[in-house]
């Protein structure tokens, strides 16, 4: 029985409070052929002639058994076979029922080399996501989708956003930060930002690292050699885009724009904001369009997701998070079904008590306009109250 059928059962119509929102979940098509069925016929043989530029490069993800798992959790593989994240109902059991997530936003990972081909590919993913995850397997209404667009072609991206604007379960726009040298604050993105702001959709970004090296950020010291080099340096790319958004005036041109940095961590944000503020104070004549302290722009317009959460469960780490004062800017994320998954039970105890509700639920609910209750699924229990933890644990 699918989760859709379960949710339709009379005994499963009870509503439960939304307590945890997961802002980073990665769905996969069950097969390339299944994805092809959503593509324009004229493009099928162009985008998938040999799998070039759209098929993952497993050797780059040098995790155990990486050729088979592509960095995915071994225990997340569906019982019926296939990759982890390819079965919406099994994902619902693991993430919504077992882990206690109330609502999850979905970020498919796809990229292509050429702008038009990339937008066709992403549009294909949008049709697949809307049909399979947001319709056929979403009677419970707990999956939320991302409108994937090409950062290389903002006009095409804006048209794709308009195509999905108003969909009840599409909650944000998703583009890669690998922009071939164009920072996010550039007017290049204005057609997309204008459309996003007008439709009340945040623009989220997530690195697409499963494609050939041409699409992986080239650092001053050259290409990353291994997955751990790539993953550890990920925030450097986000720092550059964040500074550009503020200093190049994107938030002044689009005052209703909201941007989400996914899976780049967040502990780097405070020192970057502090440094931007000092630069602005010293060089305000060079930045007449930046009318407020950069940190104020970030706090109003930018959200960060928590994964990968530093593996520190100490009073000092919690004090540092309190000092950062980013409780209104952080949104919980698991990165399911990847091996770097952060479970809600693991994460919640690492945040200061007075920030937990906002991080685990409140900030995402406000940003995405999510409901306060959802349909319960079979076997689901109400999650633990915020702030509770075993006796003797650091607070």
LUMZA-475879 format. One record per residue (C-alpha): x, y, z. Coordinates in steps of 0.25 Angstrom, whole numbers, padded with zeros to 4 digits, always signed. Layout:
BEGIN
XYZ;...
! end
This chain:
BEGIN
+0000+0000+0000;+0006+0014-0004;+0006+0025+0006;-0004+0032-0003;-0014+0020-0001;-0010+0020+0014;-0013+0035+0016;-0026+0033+0009;-0030+0022+0019;-0041+0027+0029;-0033+0024+0041;-0021+0032+0036;-0028+0046+0034;-0024+0051+0048;-0016+0064+0047;-0003+0065+0055;+0005+0078+0058;+0017+0081+0049;+0029+0080+0058;+0041+0078+0048;+0043+0083+0034;+0054+0077+0026;+0060+0086+0016;+0069+0077+0008;+0064+0064+0002;+0069+0058-0011;+0059+0050-0019;+0064+0041-0031;+0057+0036-0043;+0055+0021-0042;+0062+0020-0056;+0067+0029-0067;+0056+0023-0076;+0046+0027-0066;+0051+0041-0066;+0052+0041-0082;+0037+0039-0082;+0035+0053-0077;+0045+0060-0087;+0041+0066-0100;+0043+0056-0111;+0052+0065-0119;+0062+0065-0108;+0063+0051-0103;+0074+0047-0112;+0081+0060-0110;+0082+0060-0095;+0083+0045-0093;+0092+0040-0105;+0102+0034-0096;+0098+0040-0083;+0109+0050-0084;+0108+0062-0075;+0095+0057-0068;+0100+0043-0063;+0107+0044-0049;+0122+0042-0048;+0123+0032-0037;+0138+0032-0036;+0137+0046-0031;+0129+0042-0019;+0140+0033-0013;+0131+0028-0002;+0131+0013+0002;+0125+0005-0010;+0123+0018-0017;+0121+0012-0031;+0108+0006-0026;+0103+0016-0016;+0107+0030-0021;+0109+0035-0007;+0096+0029-0003;+0092+0023+0010;+0093+0007+0009;+0081+0006+0018;+0072+0015+0010;+0072+0006-0003;+0057+0002-0005;+0053-0012-0002;+0049-0014-0016;+0062-0010-0022;+0068+0003-0028;+0075+0015-0023;+0073+0021-0009;+0063+0033-0011;+0056+0027-0023;+0044+0021-0016;+0035+0032-0010;+0028+0023-0001;+0040+0016+0005;+0046+0030+0007;+0033+0034+0014;+0035+0023+0024;+0049+0026+0027;+0049+0041+0028;+0034+0045+0031;+0030+0033+0040;+0043+0027+0046;+0051+0041+0047;+0039+0049+0051;+0040+0060+0039;+0027+0067+0037;+0029+0073+0024;+0041+0071+0014;+0046+0080+0002;+0052+0072-0009;+0064+0077-0017;+0067+0068-0030;+0081+0069-0034;+0083+0070-0049;+0092+0078-0058;+0096+0079-0073;+0107+0086-0080;+0100+0095-0090;+0089+0106-0085;+0077+0101-0094;+0080+0087-0091;+0081+0089-0077;+0068+0096-0076;+0061+0085-0084;+0067+0075-0074;+0063+0083-0062;+0049+0085-0068;+0048+0070-0070;+0052+0068-0055;+0041+0078-0051;+0030+0070-0059;+0035+0057-0053;+0036+0063-0039;+0022+0069-0039;+0016+0056-0045;+0023+0045-0036;+0026+0052-0023;+0016+0063-0022;+0004+0056-0028;+0004+0041-0029;+0011+0040-0015;+0007+0052-0008;-0007+0050-0003;-0002+0053+0011;+0003+0067+0005;+0016+0066+0012;+0026+0066+0001;+0029+0080-0005;+0037+0082-0018;+0047+0091-0024;+0046+0098-0038;+0059+0094-0044;+0065+0105-0054;+0077+0108-0061;+0086+0119-0055;+0092+0120-0069;+0079+0125-0076;+0072+0134-0066;+0061+0138-0077;+0058+0123-0079;+0058+0121-0064;+0048+0132-0062;+0039+0126-0072;+0040+0112-0065;+0037+0119-0051;+0024+0125-0057;+0020+0111-0062;+0020+0106-0048;+0016+0118-0040;+0004+0115-0032;+0006+0100-0032;+0001+0096-0018;+0014+0088-0014;+0025+0096-0021;+0031+0104-0010;+0044+0110-0016;+0053+0111-0028;+0066+0103-0029;+0079+0106-0037;+0093+0102-0036;+0104+0112-0031;+0114+0107-0042;+0111+0119-0051;+0123+0120-0059;+0129+0132-0053;+0116+0140-0051;+0113+0144-0036;+0099+0143-0031;+0099+0159-0029;+0100+0161-0044;+0089+0168-0052;+0090+0155-0061;+0081+0148-0051;+0071+0160-0051;+0060+0153-0060;+0060+0141-0050;+0060+0149-0037;+0049+0159-0042;+0040+0147-0045;+0044+0139-0032;+0041+0152-0024;+0028+0155-0031;+0023+0140-0029;+0028+0140-0014;+0037+0128-0017;+0051+0128-0010;+0063+0125-0019;+0071+0113-0013;+0084+0108-0018;+0091+0095-0016;+0104+0090-0022;+0102+0079-0033;+0115+0071-0031;+0111+0059-0039;+0115+0064-0052;+0128+0065-0060;+0139+0074-0055;+0135+0085-0064;+0123+0088-0055;+0131+0087-0042;+0136+0100-0036;+0151+0102-0041;+0159+0108-0029;+0171+0116-0029;+0180+0104-0027;+0173+0095-0037;+0162+0085-0038;+0159+0077-0025;+0165+0063-0026;+0155+0056-0016;+0141+0057-0011;+0146+0062+0003;+0154+0073-0004;+0141+0077-0011;+0132+0076+0000;+0141+0083+0010;+0143+0095+0001;+0128+0096-0003;+0125+0108+0006;+0136+0116-0001;+0127+0117-0013;+0115+0121-0004;+0124+0132+0002;+0127+0138-0011;+0112+0138-0016;+0107+0144-0002;+0117+0156-0003;+0113+0158-0017;+0098+0158-0014;+0100+0169-0004;+0111+0178-0010;+0106+0177-0024;+0092+0181-0020;+0083+0170-0023;+0075+0172-0010;+0074+0187-0013;+0069+0184-0027;+0059+0173-0022;+0055+0176-0008;+0046+0164-0007;+0056+0154-0012;+0060+0143-0002;+0072+0133-0004;+0075+0120+0002;+0089+0114+0003;+0087+0099+0004;+0097+0089+0010;+0108+0098+0011;+0108+0099+0026;+0106+0112+0034;+0117+0114+0044;+0125+0122+0034;+0114+0132+0032;+0117+0141+0045;+0131+0144+0042;+0128+0147+0027;+0117+0156+0032;+0126+0163+0042;+0137+0165+0031;+0127+0171+0021;+0122+0180+0031;+0136+0185+0034;+0139+0187+0019;+0126+0195+0017;+0129+0204+0029;+0143+0207+0023;+0139+0208+0009;+0125+0213+0009;+0128+0224-0002;+0131+0212-0012;+0117+0206-0008;+0107+0216-0009;+0096+0207-0013;+0098+0198+0000;+0090+0207+0009;+0090+0198+0022;+0101+0189+0028;+0103+0176+0020;+0099+0168+0032;+0086+0174+0032;+0083+0170+0018;+0088+0156+0021;+0079+0155+0033;+0067+0160+0025;+0069+0153+0012;+0077+0140+0014;+0075+0127+0020;+0085+0115+0022;+0082+0101+0024;+0089+0093+0036;+0095+0081+0029;+0106+0077+0030;+0105+0080+0045;+0118+0081+0052;+0120+0068+0060;+0121+0076+0073;+0112+0074+0085;+0119+0083+0095;+0115+0095+0104;+0125+0103+0096;+0119+0100+0082;+0105+0103+0087;+0111+0117+0093;+0117+0120+0079;+0104+0117+0072;+0097+0126+0082;+0108+0137+0079;+0105+0136+0064;+0091+0140+0067;+0086+0133+0054;+0074+0127+0060;+0065+0134+0050;+0073+0130+0038;+0076+0115+0040;+0067+0104+0035;+0068+0089+0039;+0072+0080+0028;+0076+0065+0027;+0082+0063+0013;+0074+0050+0012;+0077+0040+0006;+0092+0043+0006;+0102+0037+0015;+0105+0050+0022;+0090+0050+0027;+0088+0058+0040;+0076+0052+0047;+0066+0061+0055;+0070+0054+0068;+0084+0057+0066;+0083+0071+0061;+0073+0077+0071;+0081+0076+0083;+0093+0083+0077;+0085+0096+0076;+0083+0106+0088;+0069+0104+0094;+0064+0117+0090;+0067+0115+0076;+0062+0100+0074;+0048+0103+0070;+0051+0113+0060;+0062+0105+0054;+0055+0092+0053;+0041+0097+0049;+0038+0112+0050;+0048+0119+0040;+0044+0109+0029;+0029+0110+0032;+0030+0125+0031;+0039+0125+0018;+0031+0115+0010;+0017+0118+0016;+0015+0104+0021;+0003+0099+0029;+0003+0097+0044;-0002+0083+0043;-0001+0071+0034;-0008+0057+0032;-0002+0046+0040;+0004+0034+0034;+0002+0020+0040;+0012+0017+0051;+0015+0032+0053;+0018+0037+0067;+0017+0052+0071;+0032+0057+0072;+0039+0060+0085;+0037+0074+0090;+0047+0085+0087;+0058+0086+0098;+0056+0072+0104;+0068+0063+0105;+0074+0052+0114;+0078+0057+0128;+0092+0061+0129;+0094+0065+0114;+0100+0079+0112;+0090+0090+0110;
! end
